[in-house]
Amino acid sequence: MDTAVVIGLAVWNLALSVIMGLTSVVYKQAQEKLKDQGDEVTRLNILLNKTREEIARDNVTQAEIDKIMVHIDQRFNKLEEKIDRLLGAK
């Protein structure tokens, strides 16, 4: 073969090797970044679920409020009856 062809093929092989090397480095970095982002999404999902659990634990439902209000009303009614009896006895 002609030396010019051999040199041309060597340069071509070198260029392809450099391009493939850079491509693999960029690809690996992109994979690591995606993995880190996936880990962050997982962490945020865990925190969001914990927050939801805490909100559900700390908040009172309307049914519970209604039940407590009925109980308080009954207690006040009993107190009013006792006060009325005390005042009526005098």
Backbone as a ProteinNet text record, in pm:
[ID]
protein_1_A
[PRIMARY]
MDTAVVIGLAVWNLALSVIMGLTSVVYKQAQEKLKDQGDEVTRLNILLNKTREEIARDNVTQAEIDKIMVHIDQRFNKLEEKIDRLLGAK
[TERTIARY]
82.8	0	87	24.6	92.3	104.2	213.8	233.3	129.7	81.9	-20.5	-150.9	-183.6	-305.3	-290.5	-172.7	-147.1	-156.9	-96.7	-103.8	-247.7	-320	-460.8	-544.3	-522	-595.3	-557.5	-432.1	-388.2	-453.2	-457.8	-522.2	-670.6	-732.9	-875.7	-902.9	-818.8	-833.6	-815	-717.7	-693.8	-813.6	-866.7	-982.3	-1102.9	-1129.1	-1241.5	-1222.7	-1099.9	-1072.2	-1097.3	-1052.3	-1073.9	-1222.8	-1294.5	-1438.5	-1511.6	-1479.3	-1544.6	-1508.8	-1384.4	-1344.3	-1421	-1428.5	-1503.4	-1651.6	-1705.7	-1846.9	-1872.8	-1784.7	-1805.1	-1793.5	-1701.2	-1687.9	-1814.1	-1863.4	-1985.3	-2104	-2113.9	-2223.3	-2219.8	-2100.5	-2087.5	-2126.1	-2082.8	-2119.6	-2270	-2331.6	-2476.7	-2548.7	-2498.7	-2559.7	-2549.6	-2433.8	-2415.5	-2508.1	-2521.6	-2609.2	-2754.6	-2796.9	-2932.5	-2955.4	-2854.2	-2866.3	-2880.5	-2799.9	-2808.9	-2946.4	-2998.4	-3130.9	-3238.1	-3222.3	-3317.1	-3315	-3194.4	-3182.3	-3248.3	-3232.1	-3292.3	-3444.8	-3496.5	-3641.7	-3693.7	-3621.9	-3661.2	-3661.5	-3558.6	-3550	-3665.7	-3697.1	-3807.4	-3941.4	-3958.6	-4081.7	-4097.5	-3988.1	-3993	-4030.8	-3968.7	-4001	-4145.2	-4194.4	-4332.8	-4429.3	-4401.2	-4487.6	-4486.8	-4370.1	-4362.8	-4442.6	-4433.3	-4507.9	-4657.8	-4701.3	-4843.5	-4889.3	-4806.7	-4842.6	-4853.5	-4759.6	-4762.6	-4884.5	-4918.9	-5035.9	-5161.5	-5170.7	-5288.2	-5296.1	-5181.7	-5179.5	-5215.3	-5167	-5184.7	-5318.3	-5379.2	-5504.8	-5623.5	-5728.2	-5850.9	-5955.5	-6030.9	-6133.6	-6256.6	-6340.2	-6462.1	-6554.2	-6558.5	-6642	-6595.9	-6464.7	-6413	-6447.8	-6440.1	-6476.7	-6624.4	-6709.1	-6852.7	-6881.4	-6815	-6834	-6793.4	-6681.5	-6634.6	-6731.6	-6780.7	-6875	-7004.4	-7053.1	-7173.9	-7148.7	-7032.1	-6997.6	-6991.2	-6928.2	-6918.3	-7057.3	-7141.5	-7278.1	-7354.3	-7339.8	-7407.7	-7360	-7231.1	-7176.5	-7229.9	-7231.4	-7285	-7433.8	-7507.5	-7649.7	-7669.8	-7587.3	-7595.9	-7563.2	-7459.3	-7422.8	-7535.4	-7596.5	-7707.7	-7824.3	-7852.5	-7960	-7929.5	-7806.8	-7768.2	-7778.4	-7735.4	-7743.9	-7890.3	-7972.9	-8116.3	-8178.7	-8143.2	-8197.9	-8152.3	-8025.9	-7974.5	-8046.5	-8064.5	-8132.8	-8282.5	-8339	-8482.1	-8511.3	-8413.2	-8431.8	-8433.2	-8379	-8369	-8492.6
-118.5	0	124.5	227.3	356.5	412.3	479.4	535.4	642.3	713.4	816.1	751.3	637.5	565.4	511.7	458.6	405.6	518.3	631.4	746.1	794.5	798.3	839.5	746.4	615	518.1	531.4	557.2	574	697.5	805.8	928	902.6	833.8	802.3	716.2	613.3	529.1	609.9	698.9	783.5	874.8	935.1	1024.7	948.4	830.2	749.3	707.6	673.1	633.4	748.8	867.8	985.6	1014.9	1011.4	1038.9	935.6	808.8	703.8	716.3	751.6	771.1	885.2	998.2	1112.3	1080.5	1008.2	970.1	881.4	787	697.4	772.9	870	950.3	1032.9	1097	1177.5	1088.7	972.3	879.2	833.4	801.6	756.3	867.6	989.9	1102.4	1126.5	1112.3	1129.6	1022.3	899.1	791.3	818.6	865.2	896.2	1008.7	1108.8	1221.1	1174.7	1089.8	1037.1	952.4	873.8	792.9	882.5	988.5	1083.4	1149.8	1185.8	1247.5	1147.9	1022.4	918.6	898.3	899.9	888.1	1006.5	1125	1244.7	1238	1189.1	1174.1	1074.1	965.3	865.9	927.5	1005.3	1070.9	1167.9	1243.8	1339.1	1268	1155.1	1077.6	1027.8	982.4	936.2	1051.8	1168	1284.5	1328.4	1324.6	1362.4	1267.7	1139	1041.6	1061.9	1091.3	1117.6	1242.4	1344.5	1468	1441.3	1362.9	1327.4	1253.9	1161.1	1086	1179.1	1272.4	1365.3	1456.3	1502.8	1588.6	1511.4	1388	1306.2	1277.1	1259.8	1230.8	1353.8	1470.2	1592.2	1660.7	1641.6	1709.9	1631.1	1704.8	1645.1	1651.1	1543.8	1542.1	1619.9	1659.2	1732.4	1645.7	1516.9	1425.8	1425	1426.2	1429.6	1561.6	1671	1801.5	1803.1	1751	1746.6	1663.3	1550.3	1463.2	1535.5	1604.9	1679	1792.3	1860.5	1971	1919.5	1806.2	1746.8	1714.2	1656.8	1622.3	1748	1852.4	1977.6	2037.8	2036.6	2087.2	2010.3	1879.9	1799.4	1836.2	1857.5	1895.6	2032	2127	2259.5	2251.9	2169.2	2153.6	2100.1	2003.2	1949.8	2058.6	2137.5	2246.3	2349	2381.7	2477.1	2423.6	2293.8	2233.3	2241.8	2213.3	2220.8	2363.3	2458.5	2599	2640	2599.3	2629.9	2568.2	2445.7	2381.6	2453.7	2496.2	2569.1	2702.6	2773	2901.5	2884.8	2777.3	2752.8	2709.6	2649.3	2603.2	2718.7	2831.1	2945	3025
0	0	0	-43	-49.4	92.5	123.4	257.3	290.3	193.3	216.8	262.9	205.6	244.8	386.3	416.9	551.6	654	624.8	716.6	729.5	618.3	621	707.4	695.4	777.5	925.2	953	1091.5	1153.1	1077.2	1126.7	1147.8	1052.1	1063.1	1187.5	1211.5	1330.1	1458.3	1457.8	1574.6	1600	1495.6	1510.1	1563.1	1507.5	1555.9	1701.7	1737.4	1875.5	1971.7	1934.3	2019.4	2032.7	1920.6	1922.6	2009.1	1992	2071	2218.7	2247.7	2387.3	2451.9	2382.5	2436.4	2451.4	2353.2	2360.3	2481.1	2507.4	2621.6	2754.2	2761.8	2884.1	2907.6	2803.5	2815.1	2852.9	2790.8	2819.5	2965.4	3015.2	3154	3250.7	3222.8	3308.5	3306.9	3190.1	3180.1	3259.6	3254.5	3331.7	3481.3	3526.8	3668.5	3712.2	3625.9	3658.5	3667.8	3574.1	3577.3	3702	3741.2	3862.2	3983.7	3990.2	4101.1	4104.8	3988.7	3983.1	4025.6	3985.1	4026.2	4176.5	4235.2	4380.8	4450.3	4393.4	4451.4	4443.6	4332.2	4318	4420.3	4439.7	4540	4679.4	4710.6	4842.1	4861.4	4757.5	4766.8	4782.1	4714.8	4731.1	4873.6	4933.8	5072.7	5164.6	5145	5227.3	5208.8	5085.5	5057.7	5127.9	5124	5191.2	5342.3	5399.6	5543.7	5579.2	5494.7	5518	5513.9	5415.5	5406.4	5530.6	5579.7	5700	5820.3	5832	5945.5	5938.5	5819.2	5804.1	5841	5793.5	5824.4	5973.7	6037.1	6180.5	6262.3	6220.9	6299.7	6276.8	6162.5	6132.6	6184.8	6218.3	6269.2	6158.3	6143	6040.2	6087.9	5994.5	6028.4	6114.3	6088.6	6168.5	6313.7	6335.9	6473.4	6541.4	6468.2	6523.9	6560.7	6473	6500.5	6624.5	6638.6	6754.8	6883.2	6879.1	6997	7030.5	6928.5	6952.5	7015.9	6969	7029.1	7175.4	7203.6	7342.2	7429.3	7379.1	7455.6	7477.1	7374.1	7388.3	7495.1	7497.5	7599.6	7739.6	7755.5	7886.7	7930.8	7836.3	7870.1	7903.4	7833.4	7863.2	8005	8045.1	8181.3	8283.5	8254.9	8347.4	8357.3	8243.8	8244.8	8327.2	8312.7	8391.1	8540	8579.2	8720.8	8772.8	8693	8733.4	8748.2	8653	8659.6	8785.5	8819.6	8940.7	9066.1	9068.2	9185.8	9201	9089.7	9096.3	9123.9	9075.2	9099.6	9240.4	9308.7	9445.5	9542.9	9507.1	9600.8	9600.9
[MASK]
++++++++++++++++++++++++++++++++++++++++++++++++++++++++++++++++++++++++++++++++++++++++++

